[in-house]
Each structure stands twice: as structure tokens, then as C-alpha cells.
Amino acid sequence: MTIPSPWPHLLTSNRVPQDSETHAIRQAVVEADRKIAELAKISGPLPAIEKEPYNKQISDFIDFVDTHRGVVSPVRVLPPELLTEIFIHIVPPT
């Protein structure tokens, strides 16, 4: 089960999230991190065969966290012109 994003429009674009979206996304990431810790604690003492469902849920939450942290990443708010200048200086001349 993949965790659906409440902000799918931000996952498929480079659009900068609005302040309210940024706050909500950060809260969702905190909640997902809590859920990961909770599931890890519950599954910790279980035998490996019984951990499988928990591991799948943990993996889904980790994917959610990684994806949504990228949406609120500071680099996302940099103007494209600035990023272009940076990459122009990084790429070796041909």
C-alpha cells in the first residue's frame, strides 16, 4: 500500500508550495516519522517472518517522507536563472 499524497500536484512539478502547503507538508512528514518510529518499536521484538507487514508499512512511510521532504527543500525556491548560472560554471567547457 503506497501512501497517497495530499499534494500530488507538487510531486510532479517544480512549483514552489504556498506557505500553508509548506507547513502542512512539514507536519505530515513529522507525523510519518512518528509512525515509522512507532512501527519499528512494535516490530522490533518480533520474529523476522512476523515483521514483514511492518517492514512494508515502514518502507511506504519512508518513501512518503523522502518524497515530501524534497517538495519543501530549500533548493526548490531558488530561481531557475540562479540554478542555470550555477550549472553553467560546473559543466566543463566543450
Contacts in CASP RR format, 6 or more apart in sequence:
PFRMAT RR
TARGET T0000
AUTHOR 0000-0000-0000
METHOD contacts of the structure
MODEL  1
MTIPSPWPHLLTSNRVPQDSETHAIRQAVVEADRKIAELAKISGPLPAIE
KEPYNKQISDFIDFVDTHRGVVSPVRVLPPELLTEIFIHIVPPT
1 56 0 8 1.000
1 57 0 8 1.000
1 60 0 8 1.000
2 60 0 8 1.000
2 63 0 8 1.000
3 32 0 8 1.000
3 60 0 8 1.000
3 61 0 8 1.000
3 63 0 8 1.000
3 64 0 8 1.000
5 11 0 8 1.000
5 64 0 8 1.000
5 67 0 8 1.000
5 68 0 8 1.000
6 24 0 8 1.000
6 28 0 8 1.000
7 17 0 8 1.000
7 21 0 8 1.000
7 24 0 8 1.000
7 25 0 8 1.000
7 68 0 8 1.000
7 71 0 8 1.000
9 15 0 8 1.000
10 17 0 8 1.000
10 21 0 8 1.000
10 25 0 8 1.000
10 71 0 8 1.000
11 67 0 8 1.000
11 71 0 8 1.000
14 76 0 8 1.000
16 76 0 8 1.000
16 77 0 8 1.000
17 25 0 8 1.000
17 71 0 8 1.000
17 72 0 8 1.000
17 76 0 8 1.000
22 72 0 8 1.000
25 68 0 8 1.000
25 71 0 8 1.000
25 72 0 8 1.000
26 72 0 8 1.000
28 64 0 8 1.000
28 68 0 8 1.000
29 64 0 8 1.000
29 65 0 8 1.000
29 68 0 8 1.000
29 69 0 8 1.000
29 72 0 8 1.000
32 61 0 8 1.000
32 64 0 8 1.000
32 65 0 8 1.000
32 68 0 8 1.000
33 61 0 8 1.000
33 65 0 8 1.000
35 57 0 8 1.000
35 61 0 8 1.000
36 58 0 8 1.000
36 61 0 8 1.000
36 62 0 8 1.000
36 65 0 8 1.000
39 54 0 8 1.000
39 57 0 8 1.000
39 58 0 8 1.000
39 61 0 8 1.000
40 54 0 8 1.000
40 58 0 8 1.000
42 54 0 8 1.000
43 50 0 8 1.000
43 51 0 8 1.000
43 54 0 8 1.000
43 55 0 8 1.000
43 58 0 8 1.000
44 51 0 8 1.000
46 54 0 8 1.000
70 76 0 8 1.000
75 83 0 8 1.000
END
